[in-house]
Amino acid sequence: MPQTPGSVSRAISEILLSKPVILAALELGVVNYSALARLLKEEVEERLGRRVSDTSVKMAIIRFRDKLA
């Protein structure tokens, strides 16, 4: 999925790259994706200026994690 300037994927990438502790947890595979999505959802919405679903945030996190491998 290409990342457009207002995409959830881009926002998640930027947020996660700025949080080394979460990034390390993702690399170790010790993350509860649903809980992390709920934690980051508000920050994603602030960056995008619109509401997003928990599911879209969760899927963006999982896709980001897959790119780390």
N, C-alpha and C positions, 0 to 999 in steps of 0.2 A: 504494500500500500504506500503510494507516494506521500511524503509529508508536505502539506501545504502550510503557509504561515499561521493559519488558525486551527491547526489540527491538534487533536488530543495527543496523538503520538509525538508530535514535536514538543508539546508542553511537557509531557512525561519525560522525554529524553533530557530536556534542559533541567528539569527539577531533579531527576535522579543523578545526573552528572554533577550536580552541585551538592549532593549529600553522600559523602564517601562512606559513611557507616551503613546506609541503606544499600549502596552499591556493593559493598563487601558482603552483606547478607544475601543479596541476590546471587552473587557469584558462588557463595557457599550452598545455596539452595535451601536456606532456612527461613523463608519468608512466607507468611500467610498473605496471599495475594488479595483476597477480599478485604482483609483488615487494612492492608497498605493502601488499597484503592480508596477506602473510606477516609483514611488519614489524609491523602493527597488531593481528594476531590475538590475541596474548597480552593486550594491553591491553583489547580488547573482551571477552575471556573473564573477565578480572578484574572489569570493570564489571558484567557480567551474572551472574557467579557460576556459569557453566556453559560447557561446551565448544561451540564453533561451528566450522563448516567453513570452509576457505579460500575456497570458492566463494561462500558466503553473505556473507563479508566483502568479497570482490571485487565482487559484485553491488551491495552497499550503497554501495561507493565509486563505482561507475559511476553509480548512480542519483543520488547526491549531486552528482556532476559535472554530470549532465544538468540538475539544478535550477539550477546556476550560470549556465547559458547563457541 
